[in-house]
Amino acid sequence: MNITYRELDENDYDTIKDVFGDIIKKYNLSYFREKSFTYGAFDGQKLVGIISVVVLPLLSPLVGEEAFINYVGVLSAYRRQGIGSRLMEMAEKWTKERELFQLRGWSSTYTVEAIMMANKLKYALAHSIIYDVDAPLDDKDKFIIGYNWVKRFD
């Protein structure tokens, strides 16, 4: 298997949707805008992995910008082969080149692979609970348990 990596653009939207579903709408992502980074991993012509990073302002009282991973995913048949780690390394390089404060992401505890990969790559992990804005108002399980993970580059 020879995995290649390349930047994705608007012309890849249908390919992304065919392989990963409509993650662009589901995660309200802006993949192809200025101050963003979206790369795909390919086995031949087949898209097998993707990472999307966007630049966000730091919240007060901090000043500056950070990179936030909107989405990282690798097809299950291609996991544990270093593809996700390579995509993360590419995002780290992109973040450093732009002299951004940090690279940050969030994963629910349902995405065990992403949390374990972040831990392996030496990201700081912090347990967190977020409100599920899509949950019905009377739903008692409105919260999603997960981890924030971050690596600083200053």
ROTOR-31790 format. One record per residue (C-alpha): x, z, y; residue in three letters. Coordinates in Angstrom, 3 decimals. Each point is the difference from the previous one (the first is absolute). Example, Ala and Ser with C-alpha at 12.3 -4.5 7.8 and 13.67 -1.06 7.14 Angstrom:
BEGIN
((12.300, 7.800, -4.500), "ALA")
((1.370, -0.660, 3.440), "SER")
END
This chain:
BEGIN
((0.000, 0.000, 0.000), "MET")
((1.335, -1.015, 3.402), "ASN")
((-1.802, 1.864, 2.803), "ILE")
((0.349, -1.478, 3.471), "THR")
((-1.125, 1.483, 3.300), "TYR")
((-1.277, -1.652, 3.146), "ARG")
((-1.900, 0.773, 3.161), "GLU")
((-3.720, -0.662, -0.204), "LEU")
((-2.118, -1.555, 2.741), "ASP")
((-3.594, -1.045, 0.701), "GLU")
((0.332, -2.874, -2.472), "ASN")
((0.399, 2.544, -2.809), "ASP")
((-3.311, 1.764, 0.673), "TYR")
((-1.839, -1.664, -2.913), "ASP")
((2.862, 0.715, -2.398), "THR")
((0.038, 3.669, 1.038), "ILE")
((-3.781, 0.201, -0.403), "LYS")
((0.084, -1.712, -3.428), "ASP")
((2.636, 2.402, -1.350), "VAL")
((-0.643, 3.322, 1.758), "PHE")
((-3.613, -0.351, 1.111), "GLY")
((-1.003, 0.139, 3.608), "ASP")
((2.482, 2.724, 0.957), "ILE")
((0.263, -1.429, 3.503), "ILE")
((-3.634, 0.942, 0.690), "LYS")
((-0.079, 3.085, -2.241), "LYS")
((2.951, 1.634, 1.730), "TYR")
((-0.752, -1.480, 3.440), "ASN")
((3.451, -1.544, 0.034), "LEU")
((1.598, -2.245, 2.566), "SER")
((2.546, -1.655, -2.241), "TYR")
((1.046, -2.896, 2.129), "PHE")
((0.314, 1.300, 3.518), "ARG")
((2.926, 0.659, 2.259), "GLU")
((1.750, 3.249, -0.924), "LYS")
((-0.888, -0.271, -3.662), "SER")
((1.799, -0.743, -3.244), "PHE")
((-1.674, -1.447, -3.089), "THR")
((2.047, -1.095, -2.991), "TYR")
((-0.994, -1.160, -3.430), "GLY")
((1.780, 0.085, -3.338), "ALA")
((-0.431, -3.095, -2.141), "PHE")
((0.567, -0.800, -3.657), "ASP")
((0.297, -3.752, 0.402), "GLY")
((-3.077, -0.920, 2.058), "GLN")
((-1.945, 3.124, -1.028), "LYS")
((-0.353, 2.783, 2.589), "LEU")
((0.745, 3.253, -1.860), "VAL")
((0.712, 2.486, 2.801), "GLY")
((-0.653, 0.502, 3.693), "ILE")
((0.934, 2.363, 2.799), "ILE")
((-1.456, 0.069, 3.492), "SER")
((1.453, 2.069, 2.828), "VAL")
((-1.228, 0.304, 3.575), "VAL")
((1.588, 1.620, 3.056), "VAL")
((-1.992, 2.879, 1.494), "LEU")
((0.638, 2.224, 3.010), "PRO")
((1.086, 3.555, -0.722), "LEU")
((-2.563, 2.606, 0.980), "LEU")
((0.644, 2.304, 2.945), "SER")
((2.150, 1.918, 0.683), "PRO")
((2.390, -2.446, -1.693), "LEU")
((0.885, -3.273, 1.685), "VAL")
((0.845, -3.231, -1.787), "GLY")
((-1.226, -1.932, -2.999), "GLU")
((-0.060, 0.316, -3.763), "GLU")
((-0.595, -2.398, -2.858), "ALA")
((-3.035, 0.737, -2.176), "PHE")
((-0.489, -1.472, -3.466), "ILE")
((-3.587, -1.241, -0.091), "ASN")
((0.227, -1.164, -3.580), "TYR")
((2.509, -0.290, -2.808), "VAL")
((-1.011, -1.222, -3.425), "GLY")
((1.405, -1.600, -3.128), "VAL")
((-2.070, -1.455, -2.826), "LEU")
((-0.099, 2.407, -2.951), "SER")
((1.783, -2.420, -2.354), "ALA")
((2.947, -0.108, 2.430), "TYR")
((0.358, 3.701, 0.767), "ARG")
((3.074, 2.076, -0.880), "ARG")
((2.277, -3.005, 0.486), "GLN")
((1.251, 0.868, 3.491), "GLY")
((-2.309, -2.360, 1.912), "ILE")
((-1.755, 2.745, 1.986), "GLY")
((3.327, 1.675, 0.742), "SER")
((1.438, -3.294, 1.217), "ARG")
((-3.014, -0.576, 2.267), "LEU")
((0.448, 3.524, 1.389), "MET")
((3.720, -0.633, 0.610), "GLU")
((-0.906, -3.166, 1.913), "MET")
((-2.451, 2.002, 2.139), "ALA")
((2.684, 2.633, 0.654), "GLU")
((2.467, -2.679, 1.113), "LYS")
((-2.630, -1.552, 2.296), "TRP")
((-0.771, 3.441, 1.486), "THR")
((3.680, 0.795, 0.620), "LYS")
((0.668, -3.408, 1.592), "GLU")
((-2.706, 0.735, 2.565), "ARG")
((1.376, 3.502, 0.604), "GLU")
((-3.344, 1.585, -0.801), "LEU")
((-0.194, 3.766, -0.390), "PHE")
((-1.241, 0.070, -3.601), "GLN")
((-1.762, -1.806, -2.838), "LEU")
((-3.156, 1.768, -1.143), "ARG")
((-2.765, -0.501, -2.546), "GLY")
((-2.880, 1.828, -1.655), "TRP")
((-1.228, -0.085, -3.591), "SER")
((-2.901, 1.694, -1.710), "SER")
((0.751, 1.966, -3.140), "THR")
((-1.703, -2.850, -1.898), "TYR")
((3.020, -2.209, 0.747), "THR")
((2.509, 1.974, -2.023), "VAL")
((2.448, -2.928, -0.188), "GLU")
((0.304, -0.254, 3.798), "ALA")
((0.585, 3.747, 0.391), "ILE")
((2.617, 0.037, -2.755), "MET")
((1.757, -3.034, 1.499), "MET")
((0.096, 1.633, 3.459), "ALA")
((1.449, 3.140, -1.566), "ASN")
((2.625, -2.028, -1.904), "LYS")
((0.969, -1.789, 3.226), "LEU")
((0.606, 3.375, 1.726), "LYS")
((-3.021, 0.035, 2.294), "TYR")
((-1.133, 3.402, 1.220), "ALA")
((-3.421, 0.742, -1.497), "LEU")
((-2.714, 2.138, 1.569), "ALA")
((-3.274, 0.781, -1.726), "HIS")
((-2.956, -1.019, 2.156), "SER")
((-3.756, -0.307, -0.036), "ILE")
((-1.744, -2.715, 1.984), "ILE")
((-3.634, -0.544, 0.810), "TYR")
((-1.608, -2.954, -1.798), "ASP")
((-1.776, -1.814, 2.819), "VAL")
((-1.784, -2.231, -2.534), "ASP")
((-1.649, 2.928, -1.812), "ALA")
((-3.726, 0.614, 0.612), "PRO")
((-0.676, 2.869, 2.407), "LEU")
((-1.582, 2.130, -2.743), "ASP")
((2.896, -0.565, -2.438), "ASP")
((1.716, 3.275, -0.866), "LYS")
((3.178, -1.894, -1.024), "ASP")
((0.787, -1.458, 3.434), "LYS")
((3.659, 0.816, -0.210), "PHE")
((2.829, -1.853, -1.723), "ILE")
((3.033, 1.944, -1.216), "ILE")
((3.362, -1.684, 0.267), "GLY")
((3.489, -0.008, 1.439), "TYR")
((1.524, -1.121, 3.262), "ASN")
((3.512, -1.276, -0.597), "TRP")
((2.600, -0.724, 2.624), "VAL")
((3.647, -0.945, 0.460), "LYS")
((1.705, 0.397, 3.386), "ARG")
((2.618, -2.412, 1.282), "PHE")
((1.394, 1.690, 3.108), "ASP")
END
